[in-house]
């Protein structure tokens, strides 16, 4: 084998070895991420539920501070805030149902 052939073969061997090493390292990282994903998803979901509940409590407290005259007007013509509150209440209900379904499956 000539020097250039030997050099070319050595280069190809080292490139293949490095690619293999990189693939193995990437697969290990992916396995670590996949292993950690369920825990992170559960934490994020729990945190989201807590934020929704806190926001709904804040909005309920804010709506209780309205004056009776304001409430009469609201009943006749729902304000933008009332519409938002209804949407939040609906979302809250959906989140609770979704959570109940997830807990039943676990």
C-alpha positions as CSV (number, residue, x, y, z in Angstrom):
1,X,0.0,0.0,0.0
2,X,1.4,3.4,-0.9
3,X,1.7,6.2,1.7
4,X,-1.2,8.2,0.2
5,X,-3.5,5.1,0.4
6,X,-2.4,4.4,4.0
7,X,-3.0,8.1,4.9
8,X,-6.4,8.0,3.2
9,X,-7.4,4.7,5.0
10,X,-6.2,6.1,8.3
11,X,-8.2,9.3,7.8
12,X,-11.3,7.4,7.0
13,X,-10.9,5.1,10.0
14,X,-10.5,8.1,12.3
15,X,-13.5,9.9,10.8
16,X,-15.6,6.8,11.2
17,X,-14.5,6.4,14.8
18,X,-15.3,10.0,15.6
19,X,-18.7,9.8,13.9
20,X,-19.5,6.7,15.9
21,X,-18.4,8.3,19.1
22,X,-20.5,11.3,18.4
23,X,-23.6,9.2,17.6
24,X,-23.1,7.2,20.8
25,X,-22.8,10.4,22.8
26,X,-25.9,11.9,21.1
27,X,-27.9,8.8,21.8
28,X,-26.9,8.9,25.5
29,X,-28.0,12.5,25.7
30,X,-31.3,11.7,24.0
31,X,-31.9,8.8,26.4
32,X,-31.3,11.2,29.4
33,X,-33.8,13.7,28.0
34,X,-36.4,11.0,27.3
35,X,-36.0,9.7,30.8
36,X,-36.4,13.1,32.4
37,X,-39.3,14.2,30.1
38,X,-42.3,12.7,32.0
39,X,-41.2,14.2,35.2
40,X,-40.7,17.7,33.6
41,X,-44.1,17.4,31.9
42,X,-45.8,16.5,35.1
43,X,-44.1,19.5,36.9
44,X,-45.0,21.9,34.2
45,X,-48.6,20.7,34.2
46,X,-48.9,21.0,37.9
47,X,-47.4,24.5,37.8
48,X,-49.8,25.5,35.1
49,X,-52.8,24.2,37.1
50,X,-51.7,26.2,40.1
51,X,-51.3,29.4,38.0
52,X,-54.8,29.0,36.6
53,X,-56.3,28.4,40.0
54,X,-54.4,31.4,41.5
55,X,-55.5,33.6,38.6
56,X,-59.2,32.6,38.9
57,X,-59.0,33.3,42.7
58,X,-57.5,36.7,41.9
59,X,-60.3,37.5,39.4
60,X,-63.0,36.3,41.8
61,X,-61.7,38.6,44.5
62,X,-61.5,41.5,42.1
63,X,-65.1,40.8,40.9
64,X,-66.4,40.8,44.5
65,X,-65.1,44.3,45.0
66,X,-67.6,45.7,42.4
67,X,-70.4,47.8,43.7
68,X,-74.0,46.6,43.6
69,X,-74.9,49.2,40.9
70,X,-72.1,47.8,38.8
71,X,-73.5,44.3,39.2
72,X,-76.9,45.4,38.0
73,X,-75.3,47.0,34.9
74,X,-73.3,43.8,34.3
75,X,-76.3,41.6,34.3
76,X,-77.9,43.7,31.6
77,X,-74.8,44.2,29.5
78,X,-71.9,41.8,30.3
79,X,-68.7,43.7,30.3
80,X,-65.5,42.6,28.7
81,X,-64.2,41.5,32.1
82,X,-67.3,39.3,32.6
83,X,-66.8,37.6,29.3
84,X,-63.1,37.0,30.2
85,X,-64.2,35.6,33.6
86,X,-66.6,33.2,31.9
87,X,-63.8,32.0,29.6
88,X,-61.5,31.6,32.6
89,X,-64.2,29.7,34.5
90,X,-64.7,27.4,31.4
91,X,-61.0,26.9,31.1
92,X,-60.7,26.1,34.8
93,X,-63.5,23.5,34.5
94,X,-61.8,22.0,31.5
95,X,-58.4,21.9,33.3
96,X,-60.0,20.2,36.3
97,X,-61.7,17.6,34.0
98,X,-58.5,17.0,32.1
99,X,-56.6,16.6,35.3
100,X,-59.2,14.2,36.7
101,X,-58.9,12.1,33.5
102,X,-55.1,12.0,33.7
103,X,-55.3,11.0,37.4
104,X,-57.8,8.2,36.6
105,X,-55.5,6.8,34.0
106,X,-52.5,6.8,36.4
